[in-house]
Amino acid sequence: MLYLLGPVGGGKSSIAEKLKDLMQQVPFYAIKGSPVFDSPLALFDPAEDASLLFERYGIPPRCLRFVLSPWAVKRLHEFNGDINQFRVVKVKPSKNKQIALAKTEPGDENNQDISSLVGKIDIRKLESFSQDDADAYSYSGGLCRANRGLLEFVEMFKAPIKVLHPLLTATQEGNYNPTEGLSSIPFEGIILAHSNESEWQAFRNNKNNEAFIDRINIVKVPYCLRVTEETKIYQKLIEHSSLNKAPCAPGTLNMLAQFSVLTRIKEPQNSSIYSKLRVYNGESLKDTDPKAKSFQEYRDLAGVDEGMNGISTRFAFKILSKVFNFDLGEIAANPVHLLYVLERQIEQEQFPQELHDRYITFIKEFLSPKYVEFIGKEIQTA
């Protein structure tokens, strides 16, 4: 399981959507009519056909390890074991049609069960088929629809633990059991989960979850720590909002980005945090600040969890929207209003006193003086 771990508003969902977009560009071959997109290679017996397929076609034996779905087993029985009766089609993954790409979310603890992942019996088909017939089963679960592709599990650790059990065998053995007395259903895909750090810590500290933890590959998704990149995020958010035509004074987005990044990076020793900000932004301070360290030195001293705290991009955009609406007569943004709104919002958020003082210091010691210096240079240049 690929697990994206990061703070709120850090871009985990955006990364998941981008991965699904990329997977839509890569088609695959599947048995025609299969509700779980069975691989044609699953029709071959690994014990008897593996060496022959490798010698003739270069297909490695590991590709034959997946089982046939109950649907394919029934069709094979109807064809009297003749695999030539099957047809193979080229399938293109699709988010909209849920072809090899699916998304599941935690539901109510009292109502959600494993059917959201593995599917369930289709009551309407019981008129024609018995309850343990493969054609009476609805392959509508997330694991069914995401076979040969990617399953996104949003806020995975908010789901009841019993709902997660099918993921154990799906990730390790490549198959899982349905809710009825059918044979195992194959799963040859990626499970992508993401949630916030507090939920991960609670899940990891429970000793009963060791089997899940051992199967999880964590990828940390911290906040952006580069001012220029953070500014681009704000520009993108504005372009996709109703504020895209509103005037925005030069330096407004850059100032907000500086404040955001300052709250996320750790205070360095024997060096200014503002110098660290500039170094992270790709600037060289060898000639202007002799105490400034190299980028790698700052990163090594900060530890592995830098960027996992601070204000989120969503919080910053809320600030920005208030700045645009600060003046009743005009929808516009400028650095002066930004400084005022920032300070007022920090007071309203009721941060812990130490954090409150730290954020106010960033405004008074860095943002305001730097903006005054910037205005002075602009006036002199003019």
Beta strands, then each sheet from edge to edge (+ up, - down):
strand 1: 2-5
strand 2: 28-31
strand 3: 88-91
strand 4: 101-104
strand 5: 120-121
strand 6: 137-138
strand 7: 150-154
strand 8: 175-176
strand 9: 185-186
strand 10: 190-195
strand 11: 217-220
sheet 1: 4+ 7+ 10+ 1+ 11+
sheet 2: 2+ 3-
sheet 3: 5+ 6-
sheet 4: 8+ 9-
end
